Amino acid sequence: MSILHKAKNYVEILFKDKLSSVYFYHNFIHTAYTVNKAEEIMKHTPVSDEDQEKVLVALWFHDTGYIECAQNHEERSVEIMKNFLHQENFDERYIEEVEKLILATKINYEPQNLLEKIVKDADFSHFAGHDYNDISDALRKEWELTNVRCFSNEEWNAGNLDMLKNRHTYYTDYAKENWEPLKKKNIKKIEKKLEKEDVKKEDKKDNEGKKEKEKSDRSVDTLFRVTLNNHTRLSDIADSKANILLSVNAIIISVCLSVLVPKLDAPKNSHLILPSFILLLSSVLTIIFAILSTKPNVTKTTFTAQDIANRKVNLLFFGNFHQMLFDDYHNAMKDLIKDRDYIYDSMVKDLYYLGKVLDRKYKLLSITYKIFMAGIIISVLSFGVAFLSL
């Protein structure tokens, strides 16, 4: 396993076991997103393989310090990275260079070389994201829950505008060419928000109680939106892993059937029958479990008109409403839209059962990886024993 795969697995387990759930932004999803964006930059930037590895290792670890404290988390991230690389027997020169790249992610640090520029741009790549508003809301919620500060909409939008417009810049040529235009679009969106806030400012002064209620509703909306987005990304990650295993094992089976199996009928190759069978069996089992992990599992329930009236039916799930007549569904949805508590109850049900699906998917995926790993190891050992026994 390469150092990047080891780093990814180490950080994923670290965040899963030790990171507080209040970190809606600084979590494994943000880390993986940053790593992907760094890879995107380096595909279009001349960087050696060794330097690419250093950049990606640094980004895997750059926010691990949050497992202890948000303040000065970069220094703590460095210590976690050092412990990991020392266990992997990396030399001090390599570790020191990775350390510099992690420290380069500090918000006020000015990058001094190309690798630091890549790290810096990747860490702030979400400024040019199409889902910038959702990501920004996640950070806002995180700061509220960690007692950093609570912001009004106007304060938050003004702070974002100042950050994007006056305090941030992209450094690499690729980011300047491809991300800067998208960042400017997000700046315009924030400016429009501020204009709307100015228009509504007088009305909000007349009803502070209503303002507090709306702020609370927005927080709840953000919670649902960010949580659903996290669930969706986790589902995409699981499907991507399953597809990789499907492709790899399909190739193994194709090679075995076309090259190895036709030669097994020869007496001189009889010692290869058992190892070949083990290899094919493990690949088939891996494919089966990979398919099961990605197989849609739609639950269908029956209900009565009284269930709809009593709001026991989740109208947001197609497995329920596809059985309804359009007029019944239309009237039921009109009732749902009018009642915010009813909406939240329906969304809670959606998130809960989506979490159940993710749990099943990741359990099957874990079994799939274990089968694949065990199959490969046993197959290699079997071939070795077969050749040594000649």
C-alpha positions as CSV (number, residue, x, y, z in Angstrom):
1,M,0.0,0.0,0.0
2,S,1.4,3.4,-1.0
3,I,2.0,6.1,1.6
4,L,-0.9,8.1,0.2
5,H,-3.3,5.3,0.8
6,K,-1.9,4.7,4.2
7,A,-2.3,8.4,5.0
8,K,-5.8,8.5,3.7
9,N,-6.9,5.5,5.8
10,Y,-5.1,6.8,8.9
11,V,-6.8,10.2,8.7
12,E,-10.2,8.7,7.9
13,I,-10.1,6.5,11.0
14,L,-8.6,9.3,13.1
15,F,-11.5,11.7,12.2
16,K,-14.1,8.9,12.6
17,D,-12.9,8.0,16.1
18,K,-11.7,11.3,17.6
19,L,-13.2,14.3,15.8
20,S,-16.2,16.0,17.4
21,S,-19.4,16.0,15.5
22,V,-19.7,19.8,15.8
23,Y,-17.1,20.2,13.1
24,F,-19.4,20.6,10.1
25,Y,-16.6,22.0,7.9
26,H,-13.2,20.9,9.2
27,N,-13.8,17.2,8.7
28,F,-12.8,14.3,6.5
29,I,-15.0,15.4,3.7
30,H,-13.3,18.8,3.5
31,T,-9.9,17.1,3.7
32,A,-10.7,14.7,0.8
33,Y,-12.1,17.6,-1.2
34,T,-8.9,19.6,-0.7
35,V,-6.7,16.6,-1.7
36,N,-8.8,16.2,-4.9
37,K,-8.4,19.9,-5.8
38,A,-4.6,19.7,-5.2
39,E,-4.5,16.7,-7.6
40,E,-6.5,18.8,-10.1
41,I,-3.9,21.6,-9.9
42,M,-0.9,19.2,-10.3
43,K,-2.4,17.6,-13.4
44,H,-1.9,20.9,-15.1
45,T,1.3,22.0,-13.3
46,P,4.8,20.5,-13.7
47,V,5.6,18.9,-10.4
48,S,7.7,15.9,-9.7
49,D,6.2,12.7,-8.4
50,E,8.0,13.1,-5.0
51,D,6.8,16.6,-4.6
52,Q,3.2,15.6,-5.5
53,E,3.4,13.0,-2.8
54,K,4.6,15.6,-0.2
55,V,1.7,18.0,-1.1
56,L,-0.9,15.3,-0.8
57,V,0.5,13.9,2.5
58,A,0.5,17.4,3.9
59,L,-3.1,18.0,2.9
60,W,-4.3,14.7,4.3
61,F,-2.9,15.8,7.7
62,H,-3.4,19.6,7.6
63,D,-6.6,19.7,9.7
64,T,-6.0,16.6,11.9
65,G,-5.2,19.0,14.8
66,Y,-8.9,19.7,15.1
67,I,-9.3,16.4,17.0
68,E,-7.8,18.3,20.0
69,C,-8.4,22.0,19.5
70,A,-9.2,24.5,16.7
71,Q,-6.7,27.0,18.0
72,N,-3.2,26.6,16.6
73,H,-4.4,23.3,15.0
74,E,-1.7,23.5,12.3
75,E,1.1,22.8,14.9
76,R,-0.8,19.9,16.3
77,S,-1.4,18.6,12.8
78,V,2.3,18.6,12.3
79,E,2.9,16.5,15.4
80,I,0.4,14.0,14.2
81,M,2.0,13.9,10.8
82,K,5.4,13.4,12.3
83,N,4.4,10.5,14.4
84,F,2.8,8.8,11.4
85,L,5.8,9.3,9.0
86,H,8.3,8.2,11.7
87,Q,6.3,5.0,12.0
88,E,6.6,4.6,8.2
89,N,10.4,5.2,8.4
90,F,10.6,8.4,6.4
91,D,13.7,10.5,6.8
92,E,13.8,13.9,8.6
93,R,14.3,15.9,5.4
94,Y,11.1,14.6,3.9
95,I,9.2,15.2,7.2
96,E,10.5,18.7,7.5
97,E,9.3,19.6,4.0
98,V,5.9,18.2,4.7
99,E,5.8,20.2,7.9
100,K,6.4,23.4,6.0
101,L,3.6,22.6,3.6
102,I,1.1,22.0,6.5
103,L,2.2,25.3,8.2
104,A,1.7,27.1,4.8
105,T,-2.1,26.5,5.2
106,K,-2.3,29.2,8.0
107,I,-4.7,31.8,6.8
108,N,-2.3,34.8,6.9
109,Y,0.8,32.9,5.6
110,E,2.2,34.1,2.2
111,P,3.5,31.0,0.2
112,Q,7.2,31.1,-0.7
113,N,7.4,28.4,-3.4
114,L,5.3,26.4,-5.9
115,L,4.4,23.6,-3.5
116,E,3.2,26.0,-0.9
117,K,1.1,27.8,-3.5
118,I,-0.5,24.6,-4.5
119,V,-1.3,23.7,-0.9
120,K,-2.7,27.2,-0.3
121,D,-4.9,27.2,-3.4
122,A,-6.3,23.7,-2.7
123,D,-7.2,24.6,0.9
124,F,-9.2,27.6,-0.4
125,S,-10.5,26.0,-3.5
126,H,-14.1,26.1,-2.1
127,F,-14.1,29.8,-2.7
128,A,-14.6,29.0,-6.4
129,G,-17.1,26.1,-5.7
130,H,-20.6,26.0,-7.1
131,D,-21.7,24.9,-3.6
132,Y,-19.8,27.7,-1.8
133,N,-22.9,29.0,0.0
134,D,-23.5,25.5,1.5
135,I,-19.8,25.2,2.5
136,S,-19.9,28.7,4.0
137,D,-23.0,27.9,6.0
138,A,-21.3,24.7,7.3
139,L,-18.3,26.8,8.6
140,R,-20.7,29.3,10.1
141,K,-22.6,26.6,12.0
142,E,-19.3,25.1,13.1
143,W,-18.1,28.4,14.6
144,E,-21.5,28.8,16.4
145,L,-21.3,25.4,17.9
146,T,-17.6,25.8,19.0
147,N,-18.3,29.2,20.5
148,V,-16.0,31.1,18.1
149,R,-18.7,33.6,17.3
150,C,-22.3,33.9,16.2
151,F,-23.0,36.1,13.2
152,S,-26.0,37.9,11.8
153,N,-26.6,37.4,8.1
154,E,-25.3,40.8,7.3
155,E,-22.2,40.3,9.4
156,W,-21.5,36.9,7.8
157,N,-22.1,38.1,4.2
158,A,-19.9,41.2,4.8
159,G,-17.1,39.1,6.3
160,N,-17.3,36.6,3.4
161,L,-17.2,39.4,0.9
162,D,-14.2,41.0,2.6
163,M,-12.4,37.7,2.6
164,L,-13.0,36.8,-1.0
165,K,-12.6,40.3,-2.4
166,N,-9.8,41.8,-0.4
167,R,-7.9,39.2,1.7
168,H,-7.7,36.2,-0.6
169,T,-5.9,35.5,-3.8
170,Y,-5.0,32.4,-5.8
171,Y,-1.3,31.8,-6.5
172,T,-1.0,29.1,-9.1
173,D,-1.5,29.8,-12.8
174,Y,-4.1,27.0,-13.0
175,A,-6.2,28.5,-10.1
176,K,-5.9,32.0,-11.5
177,E,-7.1,30.9,-14.9
178,N,-9.8,28.4,-13.9
179,W,-11.0,29.3,-10.3
180,E,-10.7,33.0,-10.2
181,P,-13.7,33.6,-12.6
182,L,-15.8,31.2,-10.5
183,K,-14.8,33.0,-7.3
184,K,-15.8,36.4,-8.8
185,K,-19.3,34.9,-9.5
186,N,-19.5,33.9,-5.8
187,I,-18.5,37.5,-4.9
188,K,-21.4,38.9,-7.0
189,K,-23.8,36.5,-5.3
190,I,-22.7,37.7,-1.9
191,E,-23.0,41.4,-3.0
192,K,-26.6,40.7,-4.1
193,K,-27.3,39.1,-0.7
194,L,-26.0,42.2,1.0
195,E,-28.1,44.4,-1.2
196,K,-31.2,42.4,-0.3
197,E,-30.3,42.6,3.4
198,D,-30.1,46.4,3.1
199,V,-33.6,46.5,1.6
200,K,-35.0,44.3,4.4
201,K,-33.1,46.0,7.2
202,E,-35.8,48.4,8.2
203,D,-38.5,45.7,8.3
204,K,-36.4,43.5,10.5
205,K,-36.0,46.3,13.1
206,D,-39.7,46.3,13.6
207,N,-39.9,42.7,14.5
208,E,-36.9,41.3,16.4
209,G,-38.8,38.3,17.6
210,K,-39.6,37.3,14.0
211,K,-35.9,37.8,13.1
212,E,-34.8,35.4,15.8
213,K,-37.2,32.8,14.7
214,E,-36.1,33.1,11.0
215,K,-32.4,32.9,12.1
216,S,-33.2,29.7,14.0
217,D,-35.1,28.3,11.0
218,R,-32.1,29.1,8.7
219,S,-29.8,27.2,11.1
220,V,-32.1,24.2,11.0
221,D,-32.3,24.4,7.2
222,T,-28.5,24.6,7.1
223,L,-28.2,21.6,9.4
224,F,-30.4,19.5,7.1
225,R,-28.8,20.8,3.9
226,V,-25.2,20.1,5.1
227,T,-26.1,16.8,6.6
228,L,-27.8,15.6,3.5
229,N,-24.9,16.8,1.4
230,N,-22.5,14.9,3.7
231,H,-24.6,11.7,3.3
232,T,-24.7,12.1,-0.4
233,R,-20.9,12.5,-0.6
234,L,-20.3,9.5,1.6
235,S,-22.6,7.5,-0.7
236,D,-20.7,8.6,-3.8
237,I,-17.4,7.7,-2.1
238,A,-18.7,4.2,-1.3
239,D,-20.0,3.7,-4.8
240,S,-16.7,4.8,-6.3
241,K,-14.8,2.3,-4.1
242,A,-17.1,-0.5,-5.1
243,N,-16.7,0.4,-8.8
244,I,-12.9,0.2,-8.5
245,L,-13.2,-3.3,-7.0
246,L,-15.6,-4.3,-9.7
247,S,-13.2,-3.1,-12.4
248,V,-10.1,-4.7,-10.9
249,N,-11.7,-8.1,-10.3
250,A,-13.4,-8.1,-13.7
251,I,-9.9,-7.7,-15.3
252,I,-8.5,-10.5,-13.1
253,I,-11.3,-12.8,-14.1
254,S,-10.9,-11.9,-17.8
255,V,-7.1,-12.5,-17.7
256,C,-7.6,-15.9,-15.9
257,L,-10.2,-17.1,-18.3
258,S,-8.3,-16.1,-21.4
259,V,-4.7,-16.9,-20.4
260,L,-4.6,-19.2,-17.4
261,V,-7.6,-21.5,-17.5
262,P,-7.0,-22.8,-21.1
263,K,-3.7,-24.2,-20.0
264,L,-4.9,-26.1,-16.9
265,D,-6.0,-29.2,-18.9
266,A,-2.3,-30.0,-19.6
267,P,-1.0,-32.6,-17.0
268,K,2.1,-30.5,-16.4
269,N,-0.1,-27.6,-15.2
270,S,-2.3,-29.6,-12.8
271,H,-0.6,-28.1,-9.8
272,L,-2.0,-24.7,-10.8
273,I,-5.7,-25.8,-10.7
274,L,-6.3,-25.1,-7.0
275,P,-4.5,-21.7,-6.9
276,S,-6.4,-20.6,-10.0
277,F,-9.7,-21.7,-8.6
278,I,-9.0,-19.8,-5.3
279,L,-8.1,-16.7,-7.3
280,L,-11.3,-16.9,-9.5
281,L,-13.5,-17.7,-6.5
282,S,-12.2,-14.7,-4.5
283,S,-12.7,-12.4,-7.5
284,V,-16.2,-13.6,-8.0
285,L,-17.1,-13.2,-4.3
286,T,-15.6,-9.7,-4.4
287,I,-17.7,-8.7,-7.4
288,I,-20.8,-10.2,-5.8
289,F,-20.4,-8.2,-2.5
290,A,-19.4,-5.0,-4.5
291,I,-22.6,-5.3,-6.5
292,L,-24.6,-5.9,-3.3
293,S,-23.1,-2.7,-1.7
294,T,-24.2,-0.6,-4.7
295,K,-27.5,-2.4,-5.3
296,P,-30.5,-0.1,-4.8
297,N,-32.7,-1.2,-1.9
298,V,-36.0,0.6,-2.2
299,T,-38.5,-0.1,0.6
300,K,-42.1,0.0,-0.4
301,T,-44.9,0.4,2.1
302,T,-48.7,0.4,1.9
303,F,-50.8,3.0,3.6
304,T,-54.3,4.3,3.8
305,A,-55.9,7.7,3.3
306,Q,-56.2,7.9,7.1
307,D,-52.4,7.5,7.4
308,I,-51.9,10.4,5.0
309,A,-54.4,12.5,7.1
310,N,-52.5,11.6,10.3
311,R,-49.2,12.5,8.6
312,K,-47.7,9.0,9.1
313,V,-46.5,8.9,5.4
314,N,-43.2,10.4,4.2
315,L,-44.3,12.3,1.1
316,L,-40.6,13.1,0.3
317,F,-39.8,9.4,-0.5
318,F,-40.8,8.2,-3.9
319,G,-41.3,4.7,-2.6
320,N,-44.3,6.0,-0.8
321,F,-45.9,8.6,-3.1
322,H,-45.5,6.7,-6.4
323,Q,-48.6,4.7,-5.3
324,M,-50.8,7.8,-4.9
325,L,-53.0,9.4,-7.4
326,F,-51.7,12.8,-8.5
327,D,-54.6,14.8,-7.0
328,D,-54.1,13.1,-3.6
329,Y,-50.4,13.7,-3.7
330,H,-50.9,17.3,-4.8
331,N,-53.3,18.0,-1.9
332,A,-51.0,16.2,0.6
333,M,-48.0,18.2,-0.5
334,K,-49.9,21.5,-0.1
335,D,-50.6,20.5,3.5
336,L,-46.9,19.6,3.9
337,I,-45.6,22.9,2.6
338,K,-47.8,24.9,5.0
339,D,-46.5,23.1,8.1
340,R,-42.8,23.6,8.8
341,D,-42.8,21.0,11.6
342,Y,-44.3,18.5,9.2
343,I,-41.5,19.3,6.7
344,Y,-38.8,18.8,9.4
345,D,-40.4,15.5,10.5
346,S,-40.3,14.2,6.9
347,M,-36.7,15.3,6.4
348,V,-35.7,13.7,9.6
349,K,-37.2,10.4,8.4
350,D,-35.4,10.8,5.1
351,L,-32.0,11.4,6.8
352,Y,-32.5,8.5,9.2
353,Y,-33.3,5.9,6.5
354,L,-30.6,7.3,4.3
355,G,-28.2,6.7,7.2
356,K,-29.4,3.1,7.4
357,V,-28.7,2.6,3.7
358,L,-25.2,4.1,4.2
359,D,-24.6,1.8,7.2
360,R,-25.5,-1.3,5.1
361,K,-23.5,-0.1,2.1
362,Y,-20.3,0.5,4.1
363,K,-20.6,-2.8,6.0
364,L,-20.9,-4.6,2.7
365,L,-18.0,-2.6,1.3
366,S,-15.8,-3.5,4.3
367,I,-16.6,-7.2,3.8
368,T,-15.8,-6.8,0.1
369,Y,-12.3,-5.3,0.8
370,K,-11.6,-8.1,3.3
371,I,-12.6,-10.8,0.8
372,F,-10.5,-9.1,-1.9
373,M,-7.4,-8.8,0.4
374,A,-7.7,-12.3,1.7
375,G,-8.3,-13.7,-1.7
376,I,-5.2,-12.1,-3.2
377,I,-3.0,-13.1,-0.3
378,I,-4.2,-16.8,-0.3
379,S,-4.0,-17.0,-4.1
380,V,-0.4,-15.7,-4.1
381,L,0.6,-18.1,-1.3
382,S,-1.2,-21.0,-3.2
383,F,0.7,-20.3,-6.4
384,G,3.9,-20.1,-4.4
385,V,3.3,-23.4,-2.7
386,A,2.3,-25.0,-6.0
387,F,5.6,-23.9,-7.7
388,L,7.7,-24.9,-4.7
389,S,6.1,-28.4,-4.6
390,L,7.3,-29.2,-8.2
